[in-house]
Amino acid sequence: MLKKGEVKMIHKMLKEGMSKSAIARKLDIARDTVIKYSKLPEGYMPVIKREATETTVDPYLPNIAMILEEAHKLGLHVPTASIYQDIQKLGYRGSLRWMQDVILRHDIRRKVKDEEELIRFETEPGHQMQVDWVEFPKDGLSAFVATMGYSRASYVEYVTDEKVDTLIKCHMNAFSYFGGIPNEGLYDNMKTVIIKRNVYGYGKHKFNEQFRDFAEKHCGMKLRVCKPYRAQTKGKVERFNHYLRYSFHNSFKVRLSMMGYKMTVDNANAEVMDWLDFTANARVHNTTLQKPFDLLAEEQLQLLPLPKPYQGIHPIKATAKSVTQDSKSSDRINIHIPTRDLQSYDEFIPVVALMMIPALEYVNNTYYTGGALWN
């Protein structure tokens, strides 16, 4: 792997017009290496991928928390030496001192004294995914964030807009990252998801039709929204948003600035995937005291299968629901066609042809259809 300065030098030499072969000779590296790094975004910063350090205590942290919580309920103090003996019976082979250090690192005793409930899951495996946008207006970027309710595994994708098409694309990428679809998605009041609350009765909201079609009909995921001004309902993703902003985004932006680069959607996404894989989802989570990736392995067994690529609202469905005739206007028919790719309009041709038969003119006893009608 090249150093950061060498990658910067490659891009500088390419701008100066040097050939890839000349750069390879100049830097004493293989030409294929030059080609590889020349294709990466200019602001890309190579990082050494390191797995989060796993300690011999980690597998027993839930057991330690359970002992301390139960002792707290009874108003008793259990010394670490006694906990050590209990954990040894479960298979722990490390030292007492090392176990003490890890307990201090996760601040378990203080959390128990403050009556923080540890080992919280609240939702069953595969049941819920919480979704939110994190906005970085100074950088012209937003981050799509999805956090699984049980495992706390999270997915992040930087984008330049928050349109419904972008939201759908991010969902597809998140499902692929998690290995399946949860039973329900929880959102706040983002306009690309919910248009108006309680339109059809209490709790029966008017959703963005395209997103509802994607989520519920295409993916089989139910939509849920938080109550107004109750964003804490989706507290798992909210806490991760804070972690993302201060543990990744700000530090990455500073590192880029020190090298004379600005954060872009390309270099941010390249770097955030490494951060997710080797830091965020590989660390021991402060709430579950387990690694999100370990719990995600359990959660994946309960997820719905990955969907096929989404092509938009199907034209036949759109015709059945959107073609209406105004009783007050005699023969006028209004057709509403949602946004979709051009080739999907071909399916409308037979429908429109039937509607227009009374108005078609016959020229030399020849009935023009197909391309003529389409034009």
Order of alpha helices (4+ residues) and beta strands (2+ residues): alpha-alpha-alpha-alpha-alpha-alpha-alpha-beta-beta-beta-alpha-beta-beta-beta-alpha-beta-alpha-alpha-alpha-alpha-alpha-beta-beta-alpha-alpha
